Amino acid sequence: MPEGDTVWRQAQALHRGLSGRIAHKTDLRFPDLAEIDGAGQPIHGALARGKHILLRIGEITLHSHLKMEGIWHLYGTNPDGSKEKWRRPAEQVRALIEANARLDASGQVLEGSTPVAAVGFALGLLEAYPTEQEADRLAYLGPDLLGPDWSLERATTNLLQRPERTIGVALLDQKNLAGIGTIYRAETLFLAGVDPRTPVGQVPDLPGVLTIARLILEANRQRPHRVTHTSADPLWCYGRAGRPCYRCGASIVREDMSDAGIGAARYTPGHLTQRTEDVDRISYRCPGCQVMG
């Protein structure tokens, strides 16, 4: 699943490509949204909130979540005036926003500006609601690791509300803090030297763990590929089950984690924050470098 850094980059690309333009066409391919028509409305921009993207058109916010396979692409216009070819199959399209060239104050097309299209492929969630409702709709999210609302103190307090919960599970609960997923959970806990099975209340330096998570996401939000180790071997721990730890040589362990315990069958179905996708249960650790608190 894309994590906060990937979502941030996509939101930034949408903002740069669409803000200040007028929507020419909107095609939202979710049953409840098919009747929405944003044509003629100004596009105010886009921003990320944790793993969510908010695209503001007129007085409406299009709220998307990429889940496992989703992605937004921006397409421009070729020199001959034709539209750029999509890089994914048309049957994966869930949202299409076509926008006119940018205009100057007199209504003339700005030099070099051409029409663009934002295409959301395989989006896991797409909602539309009045922009004024954004805060209420996303109030359940904890502080955003890459957002202006980030609060180390509040995130720590949120986690400590359930001190018996394992830190590996608690970090993925977006109600505690928003933006981290399985990859950065594994990398954060490895770098902090904390076993993901450790109860939150027994983590020696919980603010330190969160500080590492924020630093990792900040370092990677401008990069096309995630790196926490080296360019040749980009990740310390995640995806390296059975391979030797770069530090101590012990074999990296892969486990399934949930609130039901290690190796539990699945998460309880429910809200997006409860992560029904199997991949979100996967946890990696080094038995030599990561110790129980």
Phi, psi and omega in degrees: 000133176304140181255184190303326181291318178295316180297319179300315180296319180293320178296319178296320179296318177297319181296313180296322185279333189247331187299139180085000178260171174251131178293131177264327182203140171232132180227103184253113190262051169239140188309317184283352187245000187300333184272353182287131180231110181262009181302134180088355182267144177289144176261116186275338179137187182218153176210161178257146172225099187064240179261015183250145176246130180245116180247119187260119180232117184061234179258011184248144171253127170267116186252116181238152174230131187284337188049229187277313192246358187290154177197147172255134173242149172249133179235137180257205182242133178290161179305332180274005179092352178281161181276146176298146181284137178292146182265001175228160182297145181299330181291348177271354184291129176244341178209136178226121178239110176260135184230146180286168173298154178288147181245154174272184185298335181270000179091007179269148180294129178294142181302129179086352181273133179227163178300151178226166175223133172256126184237123177263113181261137172051035179296136180280335181213138172214122178232159174225133179202164179303136182304329180296346180268358185307310185300316180293319182296327184251015184296337182288342182287144173283180180301141185276123181303332180248013186254166178292344181272003184304132178220110178300320181296315182291320178297319178297316179299317179301314181297320184285353175294338175231077186294340181278346183287143179292145182296328179297321178282318185297325181294333181274350179283109185293349174287336179277311176203147189252136171120340183268145178230195188296324182292308182285337172298311180297315183291320179299311183291328175296310182295331178277348181072029184248129175291130182298344179277355182294131174300143182308317183293348181252003177289122187301318184225079183296315176301326178295322177298314181293325177296319177298315180302315180295317180298320180295313181295319179298320181292333186258353186289342177259001183260144177286338181228142181289134176220123172238348182243270176225166179298322180287323179232084195293333185240140179290318196227312187299134177075012184247030182306132178082352181264155184288141176297138179295337183267306190248347179089351178294153181285129178294137182255136173248133180221160170262132181234147171201178176296342178278351177121177179294133178078009180297154188295319183190166171286158173292127180299151178163225185292162177307327182292347180262000165053082181280346180289137183302323186299333182287351177273346189286131179230143178236146177204158173258118182293344179270321185267337184250120185245154176289139180290000000 
